[in-house]
Amino acid sequence: MPKQVMLNPVITINSVNLSDHIASVTIDENFDEVDTTAFGSTARTRVAGLGDHSISLDFHQDYATSSVEQTIDSLVGTVVPVTVKPTNAAIAADNPEYQFSCLITAWQPVNGAVGDLAVASISWPISGAITRDITP
């Protein structure tokens, strides 16, 4: 199986492609662990409970029209569609697109120190399930 270096993922937020302003992306899929162990068992048994997923992004800040700040600031407090693909190639089995809705719970409109790149590092909860699309 080939290794992959993240060079050109595609990330859209509310249908706006902000990939060229993102330095890092992580989708975390987590499920509650529900114990199903009954009397007489000799070992614990478990099933997956509710999913509690999130996305983390590191933005390079940009205040221009239709760029990072203008796009995200107007979305704080709302649920919006988000998509993530590992590369900018067409959707396929080896390049799935992850589709979900995020609750934009927080935003850092200004973050940086003297001489540093202006950045915003966020983590937003995913509302609902994550769909993995491999259909071109």
Secondary structure, 3 states (H helix, E strand, C coil): CCCCCCCCCEEEECCEECHHHEEEEEEECCEEEEECCCCCCCCCCEEEEEECCEEEEEEECCCCCCCHHHHHHCCCCCEEEEEEECCCCCCECCECEEEEEEECCCCCCCCCCCCCCCEEEEEEEEEEEEEEECCC
